[in-house]
């Protein structure tokens, strides 16, 4: 029995779950990814053009840019802040009348075919490159709009978080106010009790210091929120 108990205690413990990023950090990451997607779309086209002219390393750089674009887009469609999960303006921006999601996927497919054709020296490379150039500029509109939506959502989240923090701080301030009243009353009782009330007076003094520190924390928290 002891052998089994020891074996169980020696068994590896499951790793603790990684803490989830705060909402503000998560929205900051989405804004970064959306901006990266917008930037790399143009980088793909630029280096595809240079690759078609035989510039050394341009094809590799174009492929890396396309991979970055594809990965950023994939990351934006996953997780708790995906368009389907958030809904509203974000889902509309991706899947609404602008057809952003459809156009982004079409751009990725066209860019990959263009780079493959350039790399293989195929006759179709020039035609595909022209098509890619024509597709890139109109795509900037939806990409810019998506980035703006993420920025708007981040601002809304920050405003909501500030309101929640202010409400919590208000509750703490109310508690501290009542504690000060209790402390004052306790000091009065201790003073009337004379020598026998000294220990009570010490406790009352500690309570006064605690409420003072609470007031300082409330002011600091509200200052940081602002």
C-alpha positions in Angstrom: 0.0 0.0 0.0 2.9 2.3 0.9 4.6 1.5 -2.4 1.5 2.6 -4.4 1.1 5.8 -2.4 4.7 6.7 -3.0 4.4 6.0 -6.7 1.3 8.2 -6.9 3.0 11.1 -5.1 6.0 10.8 -7.5 3.8 11.0 -10.6 4.3 14.1 -12.6 1.8 16.8 -11.8 -0.1 18.5 -14.7 1.4 21.8 -15.7 -0.5 24.8 -14.5 -2.6 26.5 -17.2 -0.9 29.6 -18.6 -2.7 32.8 -17.4 -4.9 34.4 -20.0 -3.8 37.8 -21.3 -5.8 40.8 -20.1 -8.4 42.0 -22.5 -6.4 45.2 -23.2 -3.4 43.1 -24.1 -5.4 40.8 -26.3 -6.9 43.7 -28.3 -3.5 45.2 -28.6 -2.3 42.0 -30.2 -5.2 41.9 -32.6 -4.4 45.5 -33.7 -0.8 44.5 -34.2 -1.8 41.5 -36.3 -4.2 43.5 -38.4 -1.6 46.1 -39.1 0.9 43.4 -40.0 -1.6 41.9 -42.4 -2.1 45.3 -44.1 1.7 46.0 -44.3 2.7 42.5 -45.6 0.1 42.6 -48.4 2.0 45.4 -50.0 5.3 43.7 -49.3 4.3 40.6 -51.1 3.5 42.5 -54.2 6.7 44.6 -54.1 9.0 41.6 -53.8 7.0 39.6 -56.3 7.7 42.4 -58.8 11.4 42.4 -57.9 11.5 38.6 -58.2 10.0 38.8 -61.6 12.9 41.1 -62.6 15.4 38.5 -61.3 16.4 40.4 -58.1 18.4 38.1 -55.8 16.6 37.0 -52.7 13.3 38.7 -53.7 11.4 35.6 -54.2 12.3 34.2 -50.8 11.4 37.6 -49.2 8.1 37.6 -51.0 7.3 34.1 -49.8 8.2 35.0 -46.2 5.9 38.1 -46.4 3.0 35.9 -47.8 3.5 33.4 -45.0 3.4 36.2 -42.4 0.3 37.6 -44.0 -1.4 34.1 -44.0 -0.4 33.4 -40.4 -1.6 36.8 -39.2 -4.9 36.3 -40.9 -5.3 32.8 -39.4 -4.6 34.1 -35.9 -7.2 36.9 -36.3 -9.9 34.3 -37.1 -9.3 32.2 -34.0 -9.8 32.4 -30.3 -12.2 34.3 -27.9 -11.9 37.5 -29.9 -12.5 36.0 -33.4 -15.1 37.7 -35.6 -17.6 34.9 -34.9 -17.1 35.1 -31.1 -17.2 38.9 -30.9 -19.9 39.4 -33.6 -21.3 42.9 -34.3 -19.1 45.3 -36.3 -16.1 42.9 -36.4 -18.1 40.0 -37.9 -19.8 42.4 -40.3 -16.4 43.8 -41.4 -15.1 40.4 -42.1 -18.1 38.7 -43.7 -20.4 41.6 -44.7 -21.0 43.6 -47.8 -17.2 44.3 -48.3 -16.5 40.6 -48.6 -13.2 41.2 -46.8 -12.7 37.5 -45.8 -13.4 36.3 -49.3 -11.1 38.9 -50.9 -8.3 38.2 -48.4 -8.4 34.4 -49.1 -8.5 35.1 -52.8 -5.4 37.3 -52.5 -3.5 34.6 -50.6 -4.3 32.0 -53.2 -3.4 34.4 -56.1 -0.2 35.5 -54.4 0.9 31.9 -53.8 0.2 30.9 -57.4 2.1 34.0 -58.6 5.2 33.2 -56.6 5.1 29.6 -57.6 4.9 30.6 -61.3 7.7 33.1 -60.9 9.9 30.5 -59.2 9.2 27.9 -61.9 9.8 30.5 -64.7 6.3 29.7 -66.1 4.9 31.7 -69.0 1.8 32.5 -66.8 4.0 34.4 -64.3 3.6 37.8 -66.0 -0.2 37.6 -66.3 -0.6 36.4 -62.7 1.7 39.2 -61.5 -0.5 41.8 -63.3 -3.5 40.3 -61.6 -1.9 40.4 -58.2 -0.9 44.0 -58.6 -4.5 44.9 -59.6 -5.9 43.0 -56.6 -3.6 44.5 -54.0 -4.6 48.1 -54.0 -8.4 47.5 -53.7 -7.7 45.1 -50.8 -6.2 48.0 -48.8 -9.6 49.4 -48.1 -11.1 46.4 -46.3 -7.8 45.8 -44.5 -7.7 49.4 -43.2 -11.3 49.1 -42.2 -10.7 45.9 -40.2 -7.8 47.6 -38.4 -10.0 50.5 -37.5 -12.7 48.1 -36.1 -10.1 46.5 -33.9 -8.9 49.9 -32.6 -12.6 50.9 -31.9 -13.2 47.7 -30.0 -10.0 48.3 -28.0 -11.2 51.8 -27.0 -14.6 50.5 -26.0 -13.0 47.8 -23.9 -10.8 50.3 -22.2 -13.7 52.5 -21.4 -15.7 49.6 -20.0 -12.8 48.5 -17.9 -12.3 52.0 -16.5 -16.0 52.2 -15.5 -15.8 48.8 -13.8 -12.7 49.8 -11.9 -14.3 53.1 -10.8 -17.3 51.2 -9.5 -15.1 48.8 -7.5 -13.0 51.6 -6.2 -16.2 53.4 -5.1 -17.3 50.3 -3.1 -13.9 50.2 -1.4 -14.1 53.9 -0.6 -17.5 53.4 1.0 -16.2 50.5 3.1 -13.2 52.7 4.2 -15.5 55.5 5.1 -17.6 53.2 7.4 -14.4 51.8 8.9 -13.2 55.4 9.8 -16.5 56.0 11.6 -16.1 52.7 13.5 -12.5 53.6 14.3 -13.5 57.1 15.6 -16.3 55.6 17.8 -13.8 53.0 19.1 -11.3 55.8 20.1 -14.1 57.6 22.0 -15.0 54.4 23.9 -11.3 53.7 24.6 -10.8 57.2 25.9 -13.8 56.9 28.3 -12.5 53.5 29.5 -9.2 55.0 30.7 -6.3 52.6 31.4 -8.5 49.6 30.7 -9.2 50.8 27.2 -5.5 51.2 26.1 -5.4 47.9 24.1 -8.7 48.8 22.5 -7.2 52.2 21.6 -4.2 50.4 19.9 -6.6 48.3 17.7 -8.5 51.5 16.8 -5.3 53.2 15.8 -4.3 50.3 13.6 -7.8 50.4 11.9 -7.3 54.2 11.3 -3.9 53.4 9.5 -5.5 50.7 7.4 -8.3 53.0 6.2 -5.7 55.6 5.4 -3.8 53.1 3.2 -7.1 52.1 1.5 -7.8 55.7 0.6 -4.3 56.0 -0.9 -4.8 52.8 -2.9 -8.1 54.1 -4.2 -6.6 57.4 -5.4 -3.6 55.6 -7.0 -5.9 53.1 -8.8 -8.1 55.9 -10.2 -5.1 57.9 -11.2 -3.7 54.9 -13.2 -7.1 54.2 -14.8 -7.2 57.8 -16.0 
